[in-house]
Amino acid sequence: MPATPEPTPRPYLTVRRAGTHEIEIKKSRFICHLARVADEEEAQAFIAGIRKQYWDARHNCTAFVVGEDQRRERSSDDGEPGGTAGVPMLEVLRRRGVTDTVAVVTRYFGGVKLGAGGLVRAYGSAVSEALDELGLLERRPVALLAVTVDHARAGRVENDLRAAGHTVSDLTYEASGVRIEVGVPEPEVAAFHTWLAEATGGTAAGVAAGRTFVEVPV
């Protein structure tokens, strides 16, 4: 039987960059640390690093979502009353539709108790505001095509590709020529081949080289 083709990955949202954002509520400091991660192992390593760095904080509460379609998620209240920290942090990630993202909220207690409702709002707000501050991007799956041209024409072809709005993901200089890897949305592959033939006078063609993602700010 012929092999079943792998399903085309779907676009997904993730945090644009790693960083921190701090809010203060009734003298308690809530420092949200966000990072993009590829899997649970990276998420746990990031969490361990923050806990080591902020060892003197009363709480380092955590939440992360990884995998396509938000397949794997975890949260921890780290000593706060059950359900008042990790769960609201995780809910923000879910509601915003992000994945491959880890959040750690470090709390330095300010001496005023916030109550369960206050803690839920504080931890959720810390993550939500951090996402707003650091920004999100959409990772869109595209077909990866390899275009090989001679050294003399490589610069012009690369410029033409970029000017036409195509995503150049990699350049490899080889003895026989320059390999230019281009990300093209699946529905546009046929049109790309036509464009490339016209732009290079039929001297170059794109060869399928797998799939990749392009990142678009949102």
C-alpha positions as CSV (number, residue, x, y, z in Angstrom):
1,M,0.0,0.0,0.0
2,P,1.2,3.5,-0.7
3,A,2.4,5.5,2.3
4,T,-0.2,7.9,3.7
5,P,1.1,11.4,3.1
6,E,1.7,13.5,6.2
7,P,-0.9,16.1,6.9
8,T,0.1,19.7,6.2
9,P,0.9,21.5,9.4
10,R,-1.4,24.4,10.3
11,P,-0.5,27.9,11.2
12,Y,-0.2,28.6,14.9
13,L,0.5,31.5,17.3
14,T,3.5,31.8,19.6
15,V,5.2,34.5,21.6
16,R,7.4,36.8,19.4
17,R,10.4,36.8,21.7
18,A,11.5,35.9,25.1
19,G,11.3,38.6,27.8
20,T,9.8,39.8,31.1
21,H,7.1,42.1,32.2
22,E,6.3,43.2,35.8
23,I,3.2,44.4,37.5
24,E,2.6,45.4,41.1
25,I,-0.6,44.8,43.0
26,K,-0.9,45.8,46.7
27,K,2.9,45.9,47.0
28,S,3.3,42.4,45.7
29,R,5.6,42.2,42.6
30,F,4.5,39.8,39.8
31,I,7.3,39.3,37.2
32,C,6.2,37.3,34.2
33,H,8.9,35.6,32.2
34,L,7.9,34.3,28.7
35,A,9.8,32.3,26.2
36,R,9.2,30.3,23.1
37,V,10.0,26.5,23.4
38,A,9.9,23.6,21.1
39,D,8.9,20.9,23.5
40,E,8.2,20.0,27.1
41,E,11.9,19.4,27.8
42,E,12.8,23.0,26.8
43,A,9.9,24.3,28.8
44,Q,11.0,22.5,32.0
45,A,14.6,23.7,31.4
46,F,13.4,27.3,31.2
47,I,11.3,26.9,34.3
48,A,14.3,25.4,36.2
49,G,16.5,28.4,35.1
50,I,14.0,31.0,36.3
51,R,13.6,29.2,39.7
52,K,17.3,29.1,40.1
53,Q,17.7,32.8,39.2
54,Y,14.8,33.9,41.4
55,W,15.5,31.4,44.3
56,D,14.6,34.0,46.9
57,A,11.1,34.6,45.6
58,R,8.2,33.1,47.6
59,H,6.6,31.6,44.4
60,N,7.6,30.8,40.9
61,C,4.3,29.7,39.3
62,T,4.3,28.1,35.9
63,A,2.3,27.3,32.8
64,F,3.2,26.1,29.3
65,V,1.6,24.9,26.1
66,V,3.6,23.0,23.5
67,G,2.8,21.1,20.3
68,E,0.5,21.6,17.3
69,D,-3.2,22.2,18.4
70,Q,-1.9,22.9,21.9
71,R,-1.5,19.2,22.5
72,R,0.5,19.3,25.8
73,E,0.1,21.6,28.7
74,R,1.1,21.8,32.3
75,S,0.8,24.3,35.2
76,S,1.9,24.7,38.8
77,D,0.8,26.9,41.6
78,D,4.1,26.5,43.4
79,G,2.7,26.9,46.9
80,E,-0.1,29.4,46.1
81,P,-3.6,28.2,47.0
82,G,-4.7,25.5,44.6
83,G,-6.0,26.8,41.2
84,T,-5.1,30.5,41.9
85,A,-1.9,30.8,39.9
86,G,-0.9,28.1,37.4
87,V,-4.5,27.5,36.1
88,P,-5.3,31.1,35.4
89,M,-1.9,31.5,33.7
90,L,-2.6,28.5,31.5
91,E,-6.1,29.8,30.7
92,V,-4.6,33.0,29.3
93,L,-2.3,31.0,27.0
94,R,-5.3,28.9,25.9
95,R,-7.6,31.8,25.4
96,R,-5.0,33.7,23.4
97,G,-4.5,30.6,21.3
98,V,-0.7,30.4,21.7
99,T,1.5,27.3,21.8
100,D,5.2,26.4,22.1
101,T,5.2,29.0,24.9
102,V,6.2,28.9,28.5
103,A,5.3,31.4,31.3
104,V,6.8,31.7,34.7
105,V,5.4,34.3,37.1
106,T,7.7,35.2,40.0
107,R,6.0,36.7,43.0
108,Y,7.6,38.7,45.7
109,F,5.0,39.0,48.5
110,G,4.3,42.6,49.6
111,G,2.7,41.9,52.9
112,V,-0.9,42.3,51.8
113,K,-3.0,39.1,51.2
114,L,-4.9,39.3,47.9
115,G,-7.4,36.5,48.5
116,A,-8.2,33.7,46.0
117,G,-9.9,36.0,43.5
118,G,-7.2,38.6,43.7
119,L,-4.5,36.0,43.0
120,V,-6.4,34.6,40.0
121,R,-6.7,38.1,38.5
122,A,-3.1,39.0,39.3
123,Y,-1.5,35.9,37.8
124,G,-3.7,36.0,34.8
125,S,-3.0,39.7,34.2
126,A,0.7,39.2,34.5
127,V,0.7,36.7,31.6
128,S,-1.8,38.7,29.5
129,E,0.1,41.9,29.9
130,A,3.4,40.2,29.1
131,L,2.0,38.7,25.9
132,D,0.8,42.2,24.9
133,E,4.2,43.7,25.7
134,L,6.4,41.1,24.0
135,G,4.0,40.5,21.1
136,L,2.8,37.4,19.2
137,L,3.6,36.1,15.8
138,E,2.0,33.5,13.5
139,R,4.1,30.7,12.2
140,R,2.8,29.7,8.8
141,P,3.7,26.4,7.1
142,V,5.1,26.7,3.6
143,A,6.6,24.4,1.0
144,L,10.4,24.6,0.9
145,L,11.8,24.8,-2.7
146,A,15.5,24.7,-3.5
147,V,16.6,26.9,-6.5
148,T,20.2,26.4,-7.7
149,V,21.8,29.1,-9.9
150,D,25.3,29.9,-11.0
151,H,27.4,32.3,-8.9
152,A,27.2,35.1,-11.4
153,R,23.4,35.2,-11.4
154,A,22.8,34.3,-7.7
155,G,22.7,37.9,-6.4
156,R,20.2,39.0,-9.0
157,V,18.0,36.0,-8.6
158,E,18.0,36.4,-4.8
159,N,17.0,40.1,-5.2
160,D,14.3,39.2,-7.6
161,L,12.9,36.6,-5.2
162,R,12.8,39.1,-2.3
163,A,11.4,41.9,-4.5
164,A,8.6,39.6,-5.6
165,G,7.7,38.9,-1.9
166,H,9.0,35.4,-1.7
167,T,10.7,34.3,1.6
168,V,14.3,33.3,1.2
169,S,15.1,31.1,4.1
170,D,18.7,30.0,3.4
171,L,21.6,30.5,1.0
172,T,24.3,27.8,0.4
173,Y,27.4,28.5,-1.6
174,E,28.6,25.4,-3.4
175,A,31.3,24.7,-6.1
176,S,28.6,24.2,-8.7
177,G,26.5,27.2,-7.8
178,V,24.4,28.8,-5.1
179,R,21.4,27.0,-3.6
180,I,18.6,29.3,-2.6
181,E,15.9,27.9,-0.4
182,V,12.6,29.6,-0.8
183,G,9.4,29.2,1.3
184,V,6.2,29.2,-0.8
185,P,2.7,28.7,0.5
186,E,1.3,25.4,-0.8
187,P,-1.4,26.9,-3.0
188,E,1.1,29.2,-4.7
189,V,3.7,26.5,-5.7
190,A,2.5,26.2,-9.3
191,A,2.5,29.9,-9.8
192,F,6.0,30.2,-8.3
193,H,7.4,27.7,-10.8
194,T,5.9,29.8,-13.6
195,W,7.3,33.0,-12.2
196,L,10.7,31.5,-11.7
197,A,10.9,30.2,-15.2
198,E,10.0,33.6,-16.6
199,A,12.3,35.5,-14.2
200,T,15.4,33.4,-15.0
201,G,14.7,32.7,-18.7
202,G,14.1,29.0,-18.0
203,T,17.6,28.6,-16.5
204,A,16.5,27.7,-13.0
205,A,13.8,25.5,-11.4
206,G,12.6,24.9,-7.9
207,V,13.0,21.4,-6.5
208,A,10.9,20.3,-3.5
209,A,13.0,20.3,-0.3
210,G,10.5,19.7,2.4
211,R,8.5,22.1,4.5
212,T,9.3,25.0,6.8
213,F,7.6,27.9,8.6
214,V,7.6,31.6,8.0
215,E,7.0,34.0,10.9
216,V,4.5,36.8,10.5
217,P,3.9,39.4,13.3
218,V,0.3,39.8,14.4
